[in-house]
Amino acid sequence: MLSVEQLHVSYGKSRVINGVSIKVNAGDKVCLMGRNGVGKTTLLKSLMGLLPAREGKISFEKREITKIQPYQRSRMGLAYVPQGREIIPMLTVKENLELGAMAHNPKETEKRMEEVLNYFPVLKEHLSRNGGVLSGGQQQQLAIGRALMSEPAILFLDEPSEGIQPNVVAEIAQILNRVHKEKGLAVFIVEQNLDFAFKIADQFYIMEKGSIVTSGSAKEVPMETIKRYLTI
Ligand SMILES: Nc1ncnc2c1ncn2[C@@H]1O[C@H](COP(=O)(O)OP(=O)(O)OP(=O)(O)O)[C@@H](O)[C@H]1O
């Protein structure tokens, strides 16, 4: 489904991603882990087309997408929940959700909204309130709901558990697993929260200084191994 081959990404002269190769099959649940500053966010932004690749190739459904625009990637089935959520605080919950479907067929917006609200009942309760007044956990659910409005095939999430209460984190894990099961959604998460990561992911990649140093299934890369990489 998604194939990343020898990707290099830089900020000016500063080389941040150095030859990363990753494969995600349809319906996979993948977690990318690594300490602060190793390049996880940079990699996600580059996969979404928000940062250019200096070298290498990104393909989705066997089509090369390395140079195509973010809105085109969104239309093809890639969606992204950025770190810090980036919901629009002065727009209502409903309007924030509608934004997520903007690059897509407007006729389907209502049906998608119904589906998303079914996954996130808390958003239904707050539909006409401004996004900015919601709690952190509710805003994260709104950001994920907004991304799901485009009915993606793969959802990228950047540290979705950051700064959120444990009970809401557990609820988000449950919802993502449900969407995965019911819609065949592939999930690609950047996380530091090991419990959350292990509740969702079945494949792991560990990154150090812009390169993948270990990868494999949960059995091949057990929690103890990941802890070692995160704490050294
Ligand atoms: N806009 C930018 N311009 C220049 N350098 C940047 C920019 N954004 C990030 N960097 C640098 O790129 C490196 C990787 O940052 P990135 O945010 O991708 O790491 P990360 O693994 O996601 O870290 P974190 O867990 O803290 O979000 C860091 O050294 C960072 O300082």
The ligand as an SDF file (V2000), in Angstrom:
LIG
                    3D

 31 33  0  0  0  0  0  0  0  0999 V2000
   11.3460   23.8190   10.5220 N   0  0  0  0  0  0  0  0  0  0  0  0
   12.5340   23.3360   10.8800 C   0  0  0  0  0  0  0  0  0  0  0  0
   13.6900   23.9240   10.4690 N   0  0  0  0  0  0  0  0  0  0  0  0
   14.9070   23.4380   10.8090 C   0  0  0  0  0  0  0  0  0  0  0  0
   15.0890   22.3370   11.5720 N   0  0  0  0  0  0  0  0  0  0  0  0
   13.9920   21.7130   12.0180 C   0  0  0  0  0  0  0  0  0  0  0  0
   12.6680   22.1690   11.7030 C   0  0  0  0  0  0  0  0  0  0  0  0
   11.7730   21.3350   12.2870 N   0  0  0  0  0  0  0  0  0  0  0  0
   12.4990   20.4070   12.9440 C   0  0  0  0  0  0  0  0  0  0  0  0
   13.8230   20.6290   12.7870 N   0  0  0  0  0  0  0  0  0  0  0  0
   14.9130   19.8220   13.3340 C   0  0  0  0  0  0  0  0  0  0  0  0
   14.8280   18.5240   12.7580 O   0  0  0  0  0  0  0  0  0  0  0  0
   15.1490   17.5230   13.7210 C   0  0  0  0  0  0  0  0  0  0  0  0
   14.0160   16.5260   13.7880 C   0  0  0  0  0  0  0  0  0  0  0  0
   12.8500   17.1500   14.2860 O   0  0  0  0  0  0  0  0  0  0  0  0
   11.4400   16.3990   14.3540 P   0  0  0  0  0  0  0  0  0  0  0  0
   10.4460   17.3590   14.9140 O   0  0  0  0  0  0  0  0  0  0  0  0
   11.1500   15.7680   13.0600 O   0  0  0  0  0  0  0  0  0  0  0  0
   11.7840   15.2570   15.4230 O   0  0  0  0  0  0  0  0  0  0  0  0
   10.8020   14.3360   16.2590 P   0  0  0  0  0  0  0  0  0  0  0  0
   11.4670   13.0090   16.3270 O   0  0  0  0  0  0  0  0  0  0  0  0
    9.4370   14.4070   15.6970 O   0  0  0  0  0  0  0  0  0  0  0  0
   10.8380   14.9980   17.6900 O   0  0  0  0  0  0  0  0  0  0  0  0
    9.6620   15.2850   18.7480 P   0  0  0  0  0  0  0  0  0  0  0  0
    9.3750   13.9780   19.3850 O   0  0  0  0  0  0  0  0  0  0  0  0
   10.3010   16.2650   19.6870 O   0  0  0  0  0  0  0  0  0  0  0  0
    8.5020   15.8680   18.0080 O   0  0  0  0  0  0  0  0  0  0  0  0
   15.4080   18.2500   15.0400 C   0  0  0  0  0  0  0  0  0  0  0  0
   16.7880   18.3940   15.1930 O   0  0  0  0  0  0  0  0  0  0  0  0
   14.7470   19.5940   14.8320 C   0  0  0  0  0  0  0  0  0  0  0  0
   15.4210   20.5890   15.5640 O   0  0  0  0  0  0  0  0  0  0  0  0
  1  2  1  0
  2  3  1  0
  2  7  2  0
  3  4  2  0
  4  5  1  0
  5  6  2  0
  6  7  1  0
  6 10  1  0
  7  8  1  0
  8  9  2  0
  9 10  1  0
 10 11  1  0
 11 12  1  0
 11 30  1  0
 12 13  1  0
 13 14  1  0
 13 28  1  0
 14 15  1  0
 15 16  1  0
 16 17  2  0
 16 18  1  0
 16 19  1  0
 19 20  1  0
 20 21  2  0
 20 22  1  0
 20 23  1  0
 23 24  1  0
 24 25  2  0
 24 26  1  0
 24 27  1  0
 28 29  1  0
 28 30  1  0
 30 31  1  0
M  END
$$$$
